[in-house]
Amino acid sequence: MSDETEPSEVVGSPVDQLAAVGRGRSRRGRTIVTIVVAVCLIGGGAGAAVAMTGGSGPGSSGGSSPASAVNRLLNAADHSDLLGAVDALVPGEQAAFRSGAMGLVEQLIRLKVLSSGVNLSHIGGVSLRFSGITTRTTRLTSSLAAVAITGGSGTGSVEARKLPLGSFVSGLVRGLLPTRSQHVTGRASTGHSAIVTEDVGGTWYVSLGYTIAYDAAREQGLSGVPPAASAAMPAPGSATPEGAVRSLVTDTASLNVAGMIGDLPPGEMGALQSYAPLFLGKAEAALAKTRTELRLKITSMDLSASAVAGGTLVRVSGVGLTARYDGITFSYKDGCLTYTRVGATGRQCLSTPTAKAEIQAIKARFLARLPRSLRALVTRLETKRVAIGLVTVQENGRWYVSPTTTMFEAMNASLSLLRPQDLVAIASFVENQAEVKSFERSIASLVEGEASSTSSF
């Protein structure tokens, strides 16, 4: 891999270049390469953009230069090494992805979506090989550099029958998988975009966040260089996990975009905080009218914290709020909604015995219309609710809400309620189109009946 450094900008489009891989061949071939990239770099929002990049040693984490950091990422892809690809990311992004992704893999193995023998350091059935890679490095700041892939080639292949599929998926696709390996070769290039790397403590890493932000800025006709560090959104954090969640909920209710951005961890969302000055003015202008029409205030909130993989989960309950919109004033607390308009006041409560009984009756009517094979699943999901909330992480002694970790925690918690036989039941239902249409008609009839009746609360 060769590299040259220059202060000028790079040109091209990663999406266009990825689509051009295998040009002259079938669209099916190009799709295969996209699938291969997604498998090798799963969990990365810019997976397609960084697919055609540099390579060095599996499982290595960072490099001595921007080009070597990109080189390590490509080498991980070259070895179908998901863990190595995650290790090539900046530490904050690593932490956000690693625990959640591992938990997701464990759930998929338990549900027989993935094989129990899946090796995340070398995913079977997929292969990427790169050769003759050349790059050009453009310094953006003292700690950021954009690495453009300017030449070389990449070959992707899929051997479907060696993919680490669990018995559930294997049963669904039995007889549909091709028996031969699928191959495609094309030019490796990031085109108009580039892979952005960051210097953290003297070591260079690939940053998905900065790569996405850089490409978005370039698409808007900007240079891609972030604003001066002094202009970045401050991220003060909070003294406790509960404080971090309280701050984010309050800022969201008041439509305080700058505050919401500052409530996120710099290690994970530093790129958003860095590039925020480029779009914050437009966002504030767009929200100005909404702020004058809608006034929302949180009046009470109960928070409880518990340790989870990757951070501290904070659950929000007992929320009370007041709102004013279009001349109507609303207040909500303890399951009761009170509203006032032109001197008239109304009140509806879901917590009264009558309301609870009516809700249970509606649920029972819905359950009766479900296929028998799905009733036990829906009942279990209703009775065994998981602890879903916001996951907070600590950086430099301060607490922040992590979007990535929160997403993974919610996914894993929801999947934990499922059993392998549930997926089989759902698949069988979906495949029976006559049963699906009958269910749709039944639910439509139920909804119409509920809408036309007068509620008792």
C-alpha positions as CSV (number, residue, x, y, z in Angstrom):
1,M,0.0,0.0,0.0
2,S,1.4,3.4,-1.0
3,D,0.5,6.7,0.4
4,E,1.1,10.4,-0.3
5,T,0.1,13.3,2.0
6,E,-1.1,16.6,0.7
7,P,-3.2,19.6,2.0
8,S,-5.6,19.5,-0.9
9,E,-9.0,18.1,-1.0
10,V,-10.1,14.7,-2.4
11,V,-12.9,14.1,-4.9
12,G,-15.4,11.4,-5.7
13,S,-18.4,9.6,-4.2
14,P,-18.1,6.4,-2.1
15,V,-21.6,5.2,-3.1
16,D,-20.9,5.7,-6.8
17,Q,-17.6,3.9,-6.6
18,L,-19.1,1.0,-4.6
19,A,-21.9,0.7,-7.2
20,A,-19.2,0.7,-9.9
21,V,-17.4,-2.3,-8.5
22,G,-17.9,-5.1,-11.0
23,R,-19.1,-2.7,-13.7
24,G,-19.9,-4.6,-16.8
25,R,-21.1,-7.6,-14.8
26,S,-24.5,-8.3,-13.5
27,R,-26.3,-6.3,-10.9
28,R,-26.4,-9.5,-8.9
29,G,-22.6,-9.5,-8.7
30,R,-22.5,-5.9,-7.4
31,T,-25.1,-6.8,-4.7
32,I,-22.9,-9.7,-3.6
33,V,-20.0,-7.3,-2.9
34,T,-22.3,-5.0,-0.9
35,I,-23.5,-8.0,1.2
36,V,-19.9,-9.1,1.8
37,V,-19.0,-5.6,3.0
38,A,-22.0,-5.5,5.3
39,V,-21.1,-8.8,6.9
40,C,-17.5,-7.9,7.5
41,L,-18.2,-4.4,8.8
42,I,-21.6,-4.9,10.4
43,G,-22.4,-2.3,13.0
44,G,-20.7,0.5,11.1
45,G,-23.0,3.2,9.7
46,A,-20.4,3.9,7.0
47,G,-19.7,0.3,6.2
48,A,-20.2,0.7,2.5
49,A,-18.0,3.8,2.4
50,V,-15.1,2.2,4.2
51,A,-15.4,-1.1,2.3
52,M,-12.7,-0.3,-0.2
53,T,-9.8,0.8,2.1
54,G,-6.3,-0.2,3.3
55,G,-4.9,-3.5,5.2
56,S,-2.2,-4.7,7.7
57,G,-2.7,-7.2,10.5
58,P,-5.9,-8.9,11.9
59,G,-7.1,-7.7,15.2
60,S,-4.7,-4.7,15.3
61,S,-6.0,-1.5,16.8
62,G,-4.9,1.7,15.2
63,G,-1.8,2.8,13.5
64,S,1.2,5.2,13.5
65,S,-0.2,7.2,10.6
66,P,-3.6,7.9,9.0
67,A,-2.9,5.6,6.1
68,S,-1.8,2.8,8.4
69,A,-5.1,3.1,10.4
70,V,-7.0,2.7,7.2
71,N,-4.7,-0.1,6.2
72,R,-5.6,-2.0,9.4
73,L,-9.3,-1.7,8.8
74,L,-9.0,-3.1,5.3
75,N,-6.8,-6.0,6.6
76,A,-9.6,-6.8,9.0
77,A,-12.1,-6.9,6.1
78,D,-9.5,-8.9,4.2
79,H,-9.6,-11.6,6.9
80,S,-13.5,-11.3,7.4
81,D,-12.5,-10.2,10.9
82,L,-15.4,-8.3,12.4
83,L,-13.7,-7.9,15.8
84,G,-10.6,-6.6,14.0
85,A,-12.7,-4.1,12.1
86,V,-14.2,-2.8,15.4
87,D,-10.7,-2.6,16.9
88,A,-9.6,-0.3,14.1
89,L,-12.2,2.3,15.2
90,V,-11.5,5.1,17.6
91,P,-11.8,3.9,21.3
92,G,-15.1,5.7,21.9
93,E,-16.7,4.1,18.9
94,Q,-15.1,0.7,19.8
95,A,-16.6,0.8,23.3
96,A,-20.1,1.7,21.9
97,F,-20.1,-1.1,19.4
98,R,-18.3,-3.9,21.1
99,S,-20.4,-5.0,24.1
100,G,-23.7,-4.4,22.3
101,A,-22.7,-6.2,19.1
102,M,-21.4,-9.1,21.1
103,G,-24.7,-9.3,23.0
104,L,-26.6,-9.2,19.7
105,V,-24.5,-12.1,18.3
106,E,-25.2,-14.1,21.5
107,Q,-29.0,-13.5,21.1
108,L,-28.9,-14.5,17.4
109,I,-27.0,-17.7,18.2
110,R,-29.5,-18.5,21.0
111,L,-32.4,-18.0,18.5
112,K,-30.6,-20.2,15.9
113,V,-30.3,-17.3,13.4
114,L,-26.6,-17.7,13.6
115,S,-24.6,-20.9,14.0
116,S,-23.1,-21.5,17.4
117,G,-19.8,-22.0,15.7
118,V,-19.6,-18.5,14.2
119,N,-16.2,-17.0,14.5
120,L,-16.3,-13.2,14.6
121,S,-12.5,-13.1,14.0
122,H,-13.0,-14.9,10.7
123,I,-16.6,-15.1,9.4
124,G,-17.0,-18.1,7.2
125,G,-18.4,-18.0,3.7
126,V,-17.3,-14.4,2.9
127,S,-14.0,-13.2,1.5
128,L,-12.5,-9.9,0.5
129,R,-9.1,-9.5,-1.1
130,F,-7.4,-6.2,-1.9
131,S,-4.2,-5.6,-3.9
132,G,-2.2,-2.6,-5.2
133,I,-4.0,-0.2,-2.8
134,T,-2.8,3.4,-3.1
135,T,-4.0,6.3,-0.9
136,R,-3.8,10.1,-0.6
137,T,-3.9,11.7,2.9
138,T,-5.3,15.2,3.4
139,R,-4.8,16.8,6.8
140,L,-8.0,18.4,8.1
141,T,-6.7,19.4,11.6
142,S,-3.8,18.5,13.8
143,S,-5.7,15.4,15.0
144,L,-7.9,14.6,11.9
145,A,-6.9,13.4,8.5
146,A,-8.9,12.2,5.4
147,V,-7.5,9.2,3.6
148,A,-8.7,8.8,0.0
149,I,-8.3,5.4,-1.7
150,T,-7.0,6.4,-5.1
151,G,-6.2,3.0,-6.7
152,G,-6.0,-0.7,-6.5
153,S,-8.5,-3.5,-6.8
154,G,-10.8,-5.6,-4.6
155,T,-12.2,-9.0,-5.0
156,G,-15.2,-10.2,-3.0
157,S,-16.7,-13.6,-2.9
158,V,-19.5,-15.4,-1.1
159,E,-19.8,-19.2,-0.5
160,A,-23.3,-19.3,0.7
161,R,-23.2,-22.8,2.1
162,K,-20.4,-21.8,4.4
163,L,-22.1,-18.8,5.9
164,P,-22.5,-19.1,9.7
165,L,-26.3,-19.6,9.5
166,G,-28.3,-21.1,12.3
167,S,-30.8,-23.9,11.8
168,F,-33.7,-21.4,11.7
169,V,-32.3,-19.5,8.8
170,S,-31.0,-22.6,7.1
171,G,-34.4,-24.1,7.2
172,L,-36.0,-21.0,5.6
173,V,-33.5,-20.8,2.7
174,R,-32.9,-24.6,2.2
175,G,-32.6,-25.2,-1.5
176,L,-32.4,-21.5,-2.3
177,L,-28.7,-21.0,-1.7
178,P,-26.4,-21.2,-4.7
179,T,-24.0,-24.2,-4.7
180,R,-21.1,-22.3,-6.3
181,S,-19.0,-19.5,-4.9
182,Q,-20.0,-16.0,-6.2
183,H,-17.1,-13.7,-7.1
184,V,-16.7,-10.2,-8.3
185,T,-13.6,-8.0,-8.9
186,G,-13.5,-4.2,-9.3
187,R,-11.5,-1.1,-8.8
188,A,-11.1,0.0,-5.2
189,S,-11.7,3.7,-4.6
190,T,-13.4,6.0,-2.2
191,G,-13.9,8.5,-5.1
192,H,-15.2,11.9,-3.9
193,S,-15.2,10.8,-0.3
194,A,-12.5,9.6,2.0
195,I,-12.0,7.6,5.2
196,V,-11.4,10.1,8.1
197,T,-9.0,9.1,10.8
198,E,-8.3,10.5,14.2
199,D,-5.2,10.8,16.4
200,V,-6.1,9.6,19.9
201,G,-3.2,9.7,22.3
202,G,-0.6,9.4,19.6
203,T,-2.3,6.5,17.7
204,W,-4.4,6.9,14.6
205,Y,-7.8,5.2,14.3
206,V,-10.6,5.2,11.7
207,S,-13.6,7.2,12.9
208,L,-17.0,6.3,11.5
209,G,-18.5,9.4,12.9
210,Y,-16.0,11.8,11.3
211,T,-16.2,9.8,8.0
212,I,-20.0,10.3,7.9
213,A,-19.7,14.0,8.9
214,Y,-17.0,14.7,6.4
215,D,-18.9,13.0,3.5
216,A,-22.1,14.9,4.5
217,A,-20.3,18.2,4.5
218,R,-18.7,17.5,1.1
219,E,-22.1,16.6,-0.3
220,Q,-23.3,20.1,0.7
221,G,-20.5,21.6,-1.3
222,L,-18.3,22.4,1.7
223,S,-14.6,21.5,2.1
224,G,-15.2,18.9,4.7
225,V,-12.9,20.5,7.2
226,P,-14.6,20.8,10.6
227,P,-15.1,24.2,12.2
228,A,-12.4,25.4,14.7
229,A,-12.3,23.4,17.9
230,S,-13.4,26.5,19.8
231,A,-16.7,26.5,17.9
232,A,-17.6,22.9,18.7
233,M,-20.7,22.2,20.8
234,P,-19.6,21.8,24.5
235,A,-20.3,18.5,26.1
236,P,-20.3,19.2,29.9
237,G,-21.9,15.9,30.9
238,S,-23.5,15.2,34.3
239,A,-22.3,14.1,37.7
240,T,-24.5,11.0,37.7
241,P,-26.2,8.6,35.2
242,E,-29.6,9.8,36.3
243,G,-28.5,13.4,35.8
244,A,-27.4,12.7,32.2
245,V,-30.8,11.2,31.4
246,R,-32.6,14.0,33.1
247,S,-30.6,16.5,31.1
248,L,-31.3,14.8,27.8
249,V,-35.1,14.4,28.4
250,T,-35.3,18.1,29.5
251,D,-33.4,19.3,26.5
252,T,-35.5,17.2,24.2
253,A,-38.8,18.5,25.6
254,S,-37.6,22.1,25.2
255,L,-36.3,21.4,21.6
256,N,-32.8,22.4,22.7
257,V,-30.7,20.9,19.9
258,A,-27.4,22.2,21.2
259,G,-28.2,20.8,24.6
260,M,-29.1,17.4,23.2
261,I,-25.9,17.2,21.2
262,G,-23.9,18.2,24.3
263,D,-25.6,15.4,26.3
264,L,-23.9,12.7,24.1
265,P,-20.5,11.2,24.9
266,P,-17.6,13.0,23.0
267,G,-15.7,9.7,22.5
268,E,-18.7,8.3,20.5
269,M,-20.3,11.4,19.1
270,G,-17.4,13.9,18.9
271,A,-17.8,14.3,15.2
272,L,-21.4,15.5,15.6
273,Q,-20.3,18.0,18.3
274,S,-17.4,19.1,16.1
275,Y,-19.5,19.7,12.9
276,A,-22.6,20.9,14.7
277,P,-21.9,24.6,13.9
278,L,-22.3,23.9,10.2
279,F,-26.0,22.9,10.6
280,L,-27.1,24.1,14.0
281,G,-28.3,27.5,12.7
282,K,-30.6,25.9,10.1
283,A,-31.9,23.5,12.7
284,E,-32.7,26.3,15.2
285,A,-34.4,28.3,12.5
286,A,-36.5,25.3,11.5
287,L,-37.6,24.8,15.1
288,A,-38.3,28.4,15.9
289,K,-41.9,28.3,14.7
290,T,-42.5,25.0,16.5
291,R,-41.2,26.5,19.8
292,T,-43.7,29.3,19.6
293,E,-46.6,27.0,18.9
294,L,-45.7,24.2,21.3
295,R,-44.6,24.7,24.9
296,L,-43.6,21.5,26.6
297,K,-42.3,21.2,30.2
298,I,-41.4,18.1,32.2
299,T,-42.9,18.5,35.7
300,S,-41.8,15.2,37.3
301,M,-39.8,12.2,36.4
302,D,-38.8,9.0,38.3
303,L,-35.4,7.5,37.4
304,S,-33.8,4.2,38.3
305,A,-30.4,3.0,37.4
306,S,-28.9,-0.5,37.0
307,A,-25.6,-1.8,35.5
308,V,-25.7,-3.4,32.0
309,A,-23.0,-4.4,29.5
310,G,-21.3,-1.3,28.3
311,G,-22.7,1.2,30.8
312,T,-25.5,2.1,33.2
313,L,-29.1,1.7,32.2
314,V,-31.5,4.4,33.4
315,R,-35.2,3.7,33.2
316,V,-37.6,6.6,33.0
317,S,-41.1,6.3,34.6
318,G,-43.7,8.4,36.4
319,V,-43.3,11.2,33.8
320,G,-45.4,14.3,34.4
321,L,-45.7,17.1,31.9
322,T,-47.5,20.2,30.9
323,A,-47.9,21.4,27.3
324,R,-49.6,24.2,25.4
325,Y,-50.5,24.0,21.8
326,D,-53.0,25.8,19.6
327,G,-54.7,27.4,22.5
328,I,-55.1,24.2,24.4
329,T,-53.3,23.5,27.7
330,F,-52.5,19.9,28.6
331,S,-51.2,18.3,31.7
332,Y,-50.4,14.7,32.3
333,K,-49.5,12.8,35.5
334,D,-50.2,9.4,37.0
335,G,-52.0,8.2,34.0
336,C,-54.4,11.1,33.8
337,L,-54.6,13.7,31.1
338,T,-56.3,17.1,31.8
339,Y,-56.9,19.6,29.1
340,T,-58.3,23.1,29.0
341,R,-59.6,25.1,26.1
342,V,-61.6,28.3,26.1
343,G,-62.4,27.9,29.8
344,A,-63.7,24.3,29.3
345,T,-61.8,21.5,31.1
346,G,-61.8,17.8,30.4
347,R,-60.1,14.9,32.1
348,Q,-59.4,11.3,31.0
349,C,-57.6,8.7,33.2
350,L,-56.3,5.3,32.2
351,S,-55.6,4.3,35.8
352,T,-59.2,4.0,37.0
353,P,-60.7,0.5,37.5
354,T,-63.2,1.1,34.7
355,A,-60.5,2.2,32.2
356,K,-58.2,-0.7,33.1
357,A,-61.1,-3.1,32.6
358,E,-61.9,-1.6,29.2
359,I,-58.2,-1.8,28.1
360,Q,-58.1,-5.5,29.1
361,A,-61.2,-6.2,27.2
362,I,-59.7,-4.6,24.0
363,K,-56.6,-6.6,24.5
364,A,-58.6,-9.8,24.9
365,R,-60.6,-9.0,21.7
366,F,-57.3,-8.5,19.8
367,L,-55.8,-11.7,21.2
368,A,-58.8,-13.7,20.1
369,R,-58.2,-12.6,16.5
370,L,-54.6,-13.7,16.5
371,P,-53.6,-17.1,15.0
372,R,-53.5,-19.7,17.8
373,S,-49.8,-20.2,17.1
374,L,-49.0,-16.6,18.1
375,R,-51.2,-16.1,21.1
376,A,-48.8,-17.5,23.6
377,L,-46.0,-15.3,22.2
378,V,-48.0,-12.1,22.4
379,T,-49.2,-13.0,25.9
380,R,-45.7,-13.6,27.1
381,L,-44.4,-10.3,25.6
382,E,-47.2,-8.5,27.3
383,T,-46.5,-10.0,30.8
384,K,-42.7,-10.2,30.7
385,R,-41.7,-6.7,29.8
386,V,-38.0,-5.9,29.8
387,A,-36.1,-3.0,31.4
388,I,-35.7,-0.7,28.4
389,G,-34.3,2.7,29.0
390,L,-31.3,5.0,28.1
391,V,-27.8,3.7,28.6
392,T,-25.3,6.1,30.0
393,V,-21.5,5.9,29.9
394,Q,-18.8,7.7,31.8
395,E,-16.0,9.7,30.2
396,N,-13.4,11.7,32.2
397,G,-15.6,11.5,35.3
398,R,-18.7,12.8,33.6
399,W,-21.8,10.8,32.5
400,Y,-23.4,11.0,29.0
401,V,-26.2,9.1,27.2
402,S,-24.9,6.8,24.5
403,P,-27.1,6.4,21.4
404,T,-25.3,3.4,20.1
405,T,-25.2,1.5,23.4
406,T,-28.9,2.4,24.0
407,M,-29.9,1.0,20.6
408,F,-28.1,-2.3,21.2
409,E,-29.4,-2.7,24.7
410,A,-33.0,-2.2,23.5
411,M,-32.5,-4.7,20.7
412,N,-30.9,-7.3,22.9
413,A,-33.4,-6.8,25.7
414,S,-36.3,-7.3,23.2
415,L,-34.7,-10.3,21.6
416,S,-34.2,-11.9,25.1
417,L,-37.9,-12.4,25.3
418,L,-38.1,-14.5,22.2
419,R,-37.6,-18.3,21.9
420,P,-36.4,-20.2,18.9
421,Q,-39.9,-21.7,18.4
422,D,-41.4,-18.1,18.3
423,L,-39.4,-17.4,15.1
424,V,-40.7,-20.6,13.6
425,A,-44.3,-19.7,14.5
426,I,-43.9,-16.2,13.0
427,A,-42.3,-17.5,9.8
428,S,-45.1,-20.1,9.4
429,F,-47.7,-17.4,9.8
430,V,-46.1,-15.0,7.3
431,E,-45.8,-17.8,4.7
432,N,-49.5,-18.6,5.0
433,Q,-50.9,-15.7,3.0
434,A,-54.5,-16.8,3.4
435,E,-54.1,-16.7,7.2
436,V,-52.3,-13.3,7.0
437,K,-55.2,-11.7,4.9
438,S,-57.8,-13.2,7.2
439,F,-56.0,-11.7,10.2
440,E,-55.7,-8.3,8.5
441,R,-59.5,-8.2,7.8
442,S,-60.3,-9.3,11.3
443,I,-58.1,-6.5,12.8
444,A,-59.5,-3.9,10.5
445,S,-63.0,-4.9,11.6
446,L,-61.9,-4.7,15.3
447,V,-60.4,-1.2,14.8
448,E,-63.5,0.1,13.1
449,G,-65.7,-1.3,15.8
450,E,-63.6,0.3,18.6
451,A,-63.5,3.6,16.8
452,S,-67.2,3.8,16.3
453,S,-68.0,2.9,19.9
454,T,-68.1,5.4,22.7
455,S,-65.2,4.9,25.1
456,S,-66.1,4.5,28.8
457,F,-63.2,6.6,30.0
